[in-house]
Amino acid sequence: MLAPHRARHDFPPAIPADSRPDVRTPSRFLFWLIRSYGWVVPAMTLAAATWLIPAAFTPWLLGRAIDAGVSGGVEASLGWVAGLLGVIVVGVVGGIGFHTFAVRMWLLGIYGIQRRVSRQAVHLGHVLNRRVPTGEVLSVSSSDSDQFGATIDAFGHVIAAAISFLLASVLMLTTSPSLGAVVLIAVPLLMTASTPVLRPLTRAQSAERTESSTLTSLASDIATGLRILRGVGGERTFAGNYERQSQKVRALGVRLGTWQAVVEAISILLSGLLLVALVHLGSLQLLDGTLGVGELISFFGYAVFLTSPMQTFFDFAQKWVQGLVAAGKTITLLGAESPWAPAPRQLGPAPVLHDEASGVTVRPGRMLGVVSEDPDASAALADRLGRYLPEGAPENSGEDELKGRARRRARRERLAERERRAREDAEIAARPWGVSADGVDYSQLDVADLRRRVVVSHTGAILFSGTLQGAVDPWGTHTREQAERALEVASAEDIYASLADGWQGRIDEKGRGLSGGQRQRIVLARALLNDPDVLVLVEPTSAVDAHTEARIAERLVRYREGRTTVVVTASPLLLRRCDEIAVLVDGREVARGHHDDLHDHPDYRRVIARGMEDSDE
């Protein structure tokens, strides 16, 4: 007996409709992201101000303590010293609060973006790779989600730095109006003079980010198709492509690092120049008798303190540029619209399905076998029954290192191409689909309801890393007995027995560590447990031995009795169990009947003979 299901944590509640991302521009998306964190960002900014503002008071209190000690002795300075200690304690508490809220915001950013990417991937389904390259999706979910945390962290930090900078300037003005005026005038001028380097930094960041996502796409393609590459001897070709792309990313990374180093050097240089200027002017005023010793020390402290806000401003400029680049990539993904237009009509009970392209009619409550000499034709029929768009991959050309008008023109062309594909998908989804349910074309039916009632299970279905329970029952909505029954029908009890922890036994991503037959049987059990009104199985037993296939065929018929099932296969063990079989030639149905009735049909015999040869292998 299988062990009972253990308690599962519920998924987070659905994101409210009013939290839809603002994908009009990268900057709007960043500000929307800041607002979406609610009280966390204001609390982080307030804590950062509590951390930095005491640092602005420290030089002033220190100068007062020294002057009081010089003029009135130790006792006169004790009050100022106590105030200095109090300010330091407040700063320490503020620093702890700032970093606590920053970590919380960072985690919210990472998991919030990953959650939205997952929802968008589910929303777009198989249309996703027509809109956004695979590497782009992975980069948005991993590196970009982390970058948003760094950007918003810098956003809260720079606001607090600006407040502390203004406070320090006011304190300097009250002590020496001339030196305070120097700071208030010099700092904006120095910041403005450094802005020209931000534009090449943005270009370098964008180019490196784009080529990195292309490299990720290459890596995922190689990992997915490694077995095929070895079979056709293509390892060297793909390895060469990966090497060239990685070297391109390395060169762009060096260029990006160079510009980042230039920005860092400018921030240190300008901060140092300001420090030297303030110390020099303060020393002159000391010699003139305008400033006291304590006031000079205060100004030196101000000069040292002001280097921190200035470097914070430069750091924020870098982080904001990086955030804009990441936001530009993210809004491309999150802004992609599904081509499926909402339709009010839903699938009726026990529908009769008819595919015009092949002439195949699927009658309710029966098991229909589909046999075709061309596997692509039968697979296309399954896709049409499940209302999936035709296969088609976007042109994943990375962003070239273009400048000026050429770069802007390339961006416009990419946007135009993306919009063209979206319009094309929408047109395909809106026009008559060619498959009807009880005489109603699929284009007039609600897609969500249709996908829920008509389920297509392909041999390429993916297993995610997790437990056996999660692989068979992803949503945790079925009982132990139901899951047991599905495993039994798929003849997958041995997989449960082979895992030390039973239902909680771990399965690696894509089912690594399992044989092809074991992966196929888990996928079949998952589809059976879903128990849809119409179940379309594409080659459900192609990777199992003949004895296992015979058991699955016998159990499948009993399990799906009275419900509509379509089995696309060339296996005689499955076909002889079907109520009827449709034979396709050039994508059209040319014969229909039971296995025994079609035994002498030449097209049927040819496919069956090939299926028997495959089984013998």
FENDAZI-V524963 format. One line per field, one symbol per residue. psi: psi as a letter, one per 30 degrees, with the letter a starting at -180 (. if undefined). A space follows every 50 residues. Layout:
psi = ???
This chain:
psi = kkllklkkkllllkklefgkkjgeleeeeeeeeeeffbfeeeeeeeeeef eeeefefeeeeeeeeeeeeeegaeeffeeeeeeeeeeeeeeeeeeeeeee eeeeeeeeeefeeeeeeeeeeeefbffeffekleeeeeeefdeeeeeeee eeeeeeeeeeeeeeeeeeeeeeefejeeeeeeefeeeeeeeeffffffee eeeeeeeeeefeeeeeeeeeeeeegeeeeeeghgeeeeeeeeeeeeeeee eeeeeeeeeeeeeeeeeeeeeeeeeeeeeeeeeefeefgekleeeeeeee eeeeefeeeeeeeeeeeeeeeeeeeeeeeefeeffkkkfjkkkfklklki ljkkjeefgkkjkkgljkkkkkfjeeeeeeeeeeegikllkkkljhklkl illbeeeeeeeeeeeeeeeeeeeeeeeefelkfgkljhfkkefglkeeee fefjkkjlfgkkklkaleeeeeiefhglleeeeeeeeeeghgefeeffke gbegkkklkggkflleeeeeeeeeeeeeeehlekkjkjifgfglleeeee eeeeeeeeegkflkkkjjlgkfeeefflelkkkkkhgkkflkaleeegeg keeeeeeeeeeeeeee.
